C-alpha cells in the first residue's frame, strides 16, 4: 500500500478545502501583484499534492511557481483558472 492510498478520505477532503482557500488567496495575491506569495504557495503545493494523490495539482503548482518567479501575471490568470477547474472536478 502506498502512502497516498493510506490517507483517509476525510484528511484528503480537508486538504482540498485548504487548497480552495489557497486559491482565493492566490487570486487576491495576483490582483495585488504579490508574486512572492504566489511562488510560495505554488512551491508548497507542488511539494505535497502528489503525496495526497493529486499529481495534476502538483503540475499546476509547478507552473504557478515558475510563472510567479517570472512575474508573468497574464499566464498566471489561466493557471489559476486551471487550479480552480481542477478543484471543481474533484
Order of alpha helices (4+ residues) and beta strands (2+ residues): alpha-alpha-alpha-alpha-alpha
